[in-house]
């Protein structure tokens, strides 16, 4: 059992908070403008190019503008996401070392920006075995946190069950939490990834079983963010492909259940596709429609 006390000072209230991953194109403070245009209660960003190891140093002016705009907007909390290319479970020393350095750097960038949470994929063990992969991830997080003197917390995002991913089984998340020596670590649950990994979300019974499994394996006190995404792939498919809210395999009824479960007690960020079928504004509208209070009574049993 994990002995470190959960980050109660980082607790968010039970009022549902919906938002999006938004672009920093042009300047990082523009992300706040875009979040406001979409009616976000919370938002998530990349602080740099997500497909490159290199990063441009943050400029004092853009940091000041980001912090000031966010303060005026009253949007809280804000999340950042690690670049896609890092692999904290890699058996390659070169890739692993660069990934640890990238995580440490990103923690410091978040600290400068005043972003309290950093979401990270755990990566793939690439054949070295799940135990070796878990050990690599835990060690990487310990090393990165040791190099950061801020209060930014690392959020472990569950995997989709594809290939040799680490963290697709809920119990693996707790194993990593237990192996991290710092309290600045918690969990982000992605609905697309969970569904693709075999966790049912579309029926009251299935969602209840999934929530019970999460609480037993990890504990809801460690859940700080939900990535609210539909899934292009079916249940247990292992396909990590996000879909617009209600248009994928989880569907409207699944999201109606999710949005009236205890998952809605933590911030929810949508990472929906960018295409001509539906805009971010339309996805926000649909999510709020499905969370309408009139349906809460029917699904009260899901608030375990």
Phi, psi and omega per residue, in radians:
X1 nan 2.519 -3.137
X2 -1.301 2.273 -3.046
X3 -1.669 -0.400 -3.130
X4 -1.185 2.376 -3.136
X5 -1.208 2.337 3.100
X6 -0.987 2.757 -3.049
X7 -1.357 1.280 -3.091
X8 -1.112 -0.461 3.105
X9 -1.212 -0.273 3.110
X10 -1.775 0.205 -3.124
X11 -1.127 2.483 3.050
X12 -1.931 2.665 -3.043
X13 -1.327 3.046 -3.005
X14 -1.408 -0.088 3.097
X15 -1.205 2.184 -3.063
X16 -1.091 2.291 3.142
X17 -2.129 2.081 -3.116
X18 -1.977 2.523 3.088
X19 -2.857 -2.973 -3.080
X20 -2.322 2.790 2.809
X21 -1.337 2.143 -3.072
X22 -2.073 2.704 -3.087
X23 -1.318 2.600 3.017
X24 -1.838 0.244 -3.095
X25 -0.955 2.361 -3.129
X26 1.654 -0.943 3.093
X27 -2.997 2.583 -3.023
X28 -1.121 -0.504 3.129
X29 -1.233 -0.312 3.095
X30 -1.113 -0.384 3.102
X31 -1.039 -0.647 3.123
X32 -1.146 -0.738 3.104
X33 -1.034 -0.794 -3.109
X34 -1.150 -0.675 3.108
X35 -1.111 -0.719 3.113
X36 -1.134 -0.704 3.126
X37 -1.071 -0.554 -3.130
X38 -1.534 -0.062 -3.117
X39 1.283 0.576 -3.097
X40 -1.314 2.459 2.959
X41 -1.543 -0.479 3.115
X42 -2.494 2.869 3.016
X43 -2.682 2.908 -3.118
X44 -2.286 2.568 -3.132
X45 -2.426 2.834 2.719
X46 -1.613 2.414 3.090
X47 -1.528 -0.053 -3.101
X48 -2.776 -3.125 3.083
X49 -1.046 2.089 -3.057
X50 -1.347 -0.094 -3.091
X51 -2.019 0.393 -3.127
X52 -2.415 2.526 3.065
X53 -1.273 -0.544 -3.067
X54 -1.466 2.759 3.128
X55 -2.566 2.567 3.060
X56 -1.442 2.337 3.097
X57 -1.013 2.522 3.088
X58 -1.241 2.349 3.127
X59 -1.550 2.564 -3.082
X60 -0.989 -0.717 -3.110
X61 -1.128 -0.719 -3.124
X62 -1.261 -0.581 3.073
X63 -1.123 -0.810 3.129
X64 -1.069 -0.744 -3.133
X65 -1.142 -0.729 3.130
X66 -1.084 -0.847 -3.120
X67 -1.109 -0.719 -3.097
X68 -1.216 -0.766 3.111
X69 -1.092 -0.731 3.132
X70 -1.138 -0.691 3.120
X71 -1.081 -0.786 -3.140
X72 -1.167 -0.616 -3.124
X73 -1.277 -0.457 -3.122
X74 1.251 0.395 3.141
X75 -1.474 2.142 -3.070
X76 -2.760 2.353 -0.054
X77 -1.471 3.058 3.040
X78 -2.092 2.538 -3.091
X79 -2.133 2.603 2.978
X80 -2.055 2.778 -3.137
X81 -2.183 2.423 3.095
X82 -1.147 2.664 3.035
X83 -1.009 2.713 -3.094
X84 -1.218 -0.498 -2.907
X85 -1.365 -0.309 -3.095
X86 -1.261 2.655 3.107
X87 -2.458 1.708 -3.076
X88 -1.288 -0.173 3.127
X89 -1.828 0.064 -3.008
X90 -1.092 2.378 3.029
X91 -1.369 -0.176 3.100
X92 -1.386 2.133 -3.108
X93 -1.091 -0.620 -3.129
X94 -1.150 -0.891 -3.141
X95 -1.125 -0.709 -3.130
X96 -1.091 -0.816 -3.141
X97 -1.072 -0.746 3.120
X98 -1.156 -0.609 -3.141
X99 -1.193 -0.723 3.093
X100 -1.105 -0.790 3.114
X101 -1.066 -0.698 3.139
X102 -1.127 -0.735 3.124
X103 -1.128 -0.763 3.127
X104 -1.099 -0.740 3.118
X105 -1.102 -0.739 -3.103
X106 -1.180 -0.633 3.054
X107 -1.024 -0.730 -3.141
X108 -1.238 -0.641 3.076
X109 -1.104 -0.738 3.106
X110 -1.096 -0.700 3.131
X111 -1.072 -0.747 3.119
X112 -1.099 -0.686 -3.105
X113 -1.401 -0.222 -3.080
X114 1.373 0.473 3.098
X115 -1.652 2.061 -2.962
X116 -1.455 -0.254 -3.063
X117 -2.295 2.408 3.093
X118 -2.187 2.011 -3.135
X119 -1.491 2.401 3.084
X120 -2.401 2.414 2.875
X121 -1.283 2.644 -3.113
X122 -1.590 -0.362 3.065
X123 1.654 -2.931 -3.057
X124 -2.155 2.473 -3.140
X125 -1.413 -0.178 3.003
X126 0.966 0.642 3.058
X127 1.714 -0.128 3.140
X128 -1.335 -0.219 3.111
X129 1.860 2.595 -3.053
X130 -1.124 -0.655 -3.140
X131 -1.135 -0.738 3.106
X132 -1.136 -0.692 3.116
X133 -1.106 -0.767 3.111
X134 -1.070 -0.750 3.128
X135 -1.078 -0.721 -3.137
X136 -1.117 -0.758 -3.132
X137 -1.087 -0.857 -3.111
X138 -1.067 -0.744 3.130
X139 -1.132 -0.709 3.133
X140 -1.065 -0.766 -3.123
X141 -1.167 -0.722 3.080
X142 -1.045 -0.785 -3.138
X143 -1.099 -0.781 -3.106
X144 -1.165 -0.746 3.136
X145 -1.147 -0.598 3.091
X146 -1.093 -0.486 -3.122
X147 -1.576 -0.002 -3.137
X148 -2.004 2.266 -3.142
X149 -1.831 0.211 3.120
X150 -1.595 -2.942 -3.116
X151 -1.922 0.194 -3.098
X152 -1.158 2.327 -3.124
X153 -1.744 2.438 3.044
X154 -1.510 2.223 3.086
X155 -1.839 2.093 3.129
X156 -1.402 2.096 -3.135
X157 -1.663 2.257 3.135
X158 -1.107 2.622 -3.125
X159 -1.610 3.001 -3.059
X160 -1.663 0.002 3.120
X161 1.510 0.135 -3.125
X162 -1.520 2.483 3.048
X163 0.935 -2.242 -3.074
X164 -1.906 0.574 -3.131
X165 -1.072 2.515 3.030
X166 -1.707 2.393 3.051
X167 1.684 0.169 3.097
X168 -1.353 -0.579 3.031
X169 -1.501 2.293 -3.039
X170 -1.024 -0.628 -3.140
X171 -1.076 -0.475 3.118
X172 -1.159 -0.552 3.107
X173 -1.104 -0.767 3.137
X174 -1.143 -0.678 3.118
X175 -1.015 -0.732 3.116
X176 -1.210 -0.773 3.089
X177 -0.958 -0.746 -3.117
X178 -1.159 -0.507 -3.070
X179 -1.546 -0.119 3.102
X180 -1.573 2.277 -3.015
X181 -1.525 0.039 -3.032
X182 -2.078 2.533 3.124
X183 -1.304 -0.166 -3.082
X184 -1.453 1.012 3.114
X185 -2.665 2.441 3.132
X186 -2.720 -2.729 -2.962
X187 -2.304 2.504 2.923
X188 -2.031 2.230 -3.140
X189 -1.844 2.068 3.103
X190 -1.677 2.169 -3.070
X191 -1.204 -0.672 3.080
X192 -1.074 -0.827 -3.118
X193 -1.101 -0.773 -3.139
X194 -1.058 -0.802 -3.141
X195 -1.101 -0.801 3.124
X196 -1.108 -0.483 3.123
X197 -1.470 -0.035 3.046
X198 1.894 0.158 3.135
X199 -1.671 2.042 -3.061
X200 -1.252 2.380 -3.120
X201 -2.282 -0.063 -2.918
X202 -1.620 -0.208 -3.122
X203 -2.213 2.696 3.098
X204 -0.964 -0.742 -3.117
X205 -1.187 -0.766 -3.125
X206 -1.149 -0.760 3.126
X207 -1.141 -0.700 3.116
X208 -1.055 -0.739 3.115
X209 -1.119 -0.700 3.132
X210 -1.150 -0.760 3.122
X211 -1.124 -0.681 3.099
X212 -1.133 -0.700 3.127
X213 -1.130 -0.707 3.116
X214 -1.129 -0.791 -3.110
X215 -1.113 -0.673 -3.136
X216 -1.266 -0.683 -3.050
X217 -1.434 -0.649 -3.025
X218 -2.094 -0.923 -3.067
X219 1.821 2.238 -3.086
X220 -1.161 -0.294 3.109
X221 -1.159 -0.310 -3.136
X222 -1.674 -0.053 -3.116
X223 -1.534 2.048 -3.107
X224 -2.002 -0.198 -3.095
X225 -2.764 2.503 2.968
X226 -2.029 2.252 2.940
X227 -1.550 1.929 -3.021
X228 -1.624 1.644 -3.061
X229 -2.350 2.404 2.982
X230 -1.374 2.949 -3.030
X231 -2.124 2.272 3.048
X232 -1.259 -0.583 3.128
X233 -1.551 2.787 -3.124
X234 -1.388 3.107 3.133
X235 -1.025 2.186 3.113
X236 1.283 0.222 -3.080
X237 -1.276 -0.413 -3.058
X238 1.300 0.177 -3.093
X239 -1.586 2.063 3.132
X240 -1.652 1.349 3.107
X241 -2.343 1.996 -3.111
X242 -1.341 2.633 3.095
X243 -2.306 2.823 3.081
X244 -1.046 2.649 -3.079
X245 -1.030 2.082 3.091
X246 1.514 -0.175 -3.093
X247 -1.677 -0.056 -3.121
X248 -1.831 -2.764 -3.061
X249 -1.278 -0.423 3.073
X250 -1.289 -0.757 2.983
X251 1.352 3.014 -3.106
X252 -1.005 -0.810 -3.069
X253 -1.140 -0.662 3.079
X254 -1.068 -0.754 -3.139
X255 -1.271 -0.526 3.038
X256 -1.083 -0.735 3.099
X257 -1.142 -0.835 -3.122
X258 -1.019 -0.759 -3.062
X259 -1.313 -0.098 3.021
X260 -2.053 0.264 3.066
X261 -1.751 3.134 -3.135
X262 -1.242 -0.176 3.029
X263 -1.056 -0.504 -3.121
X264 -1.322 -0.015 3.087
X265 -1.417 -0.148 3.082
X266 -2.052 2.817 3.139
X267 -0.998 2.567 -3.130
X268 -2.194 2.172 3.133
X269 -1.984 2.243 3.062
X270 -1.638 2.395 3.089
X271 -2.176 1.008 -3.013
X272 -1.433 2.807 -3.067
X273 -1.089 2.727 3.011
X274 -1.830 1.779 -3.140
X275 -2.713 -3.095 -3.054
X276 -1.501 0.002 -3.068
X277 -1.397 -0.615 -3.116
X278 -2.776 2.424 3.137
X279 -1.534 2.943 3.037
X280 -1.046 -0.711 3.124
X281 -1.043 -0.683 3.120
X282 -1.186 -0.679 3.086
X283 -1.144 -0.678 3.077
X284 -1.087 -0.790 3.140
X285 -1.054 -0.766 -3.123
X286 -1.161 -0.723 3.128
X287 -1.081 -0.718 3.137
X288 -1.219 -0.595 3.060
X289 -1.102 -0.756 -3.118
X290 -1.249 -0.329 3.114
X291 -1.653 0.211 -3.091
X292 -0.926 2.336 -3.065
X293 -1.016 -0.442 -3.080
X294 -1.098 -0.326 -3.130
X295 -1.682 -0.076 -3.018
X296 -1.124 -0.663 -3.059
X297 -1.038 -0.684 -3.073
X298 -1.173 -0.409 -3.055
X299 -2.036 0.380 -3.106
X300 -1.031 -0.535 -3.085
X301 -1.126 -0.314 -3.125
X302 -1.406 -0.158 3.113
X303 -1.531 1.338 -2.994
X304 -1.107 nan nan
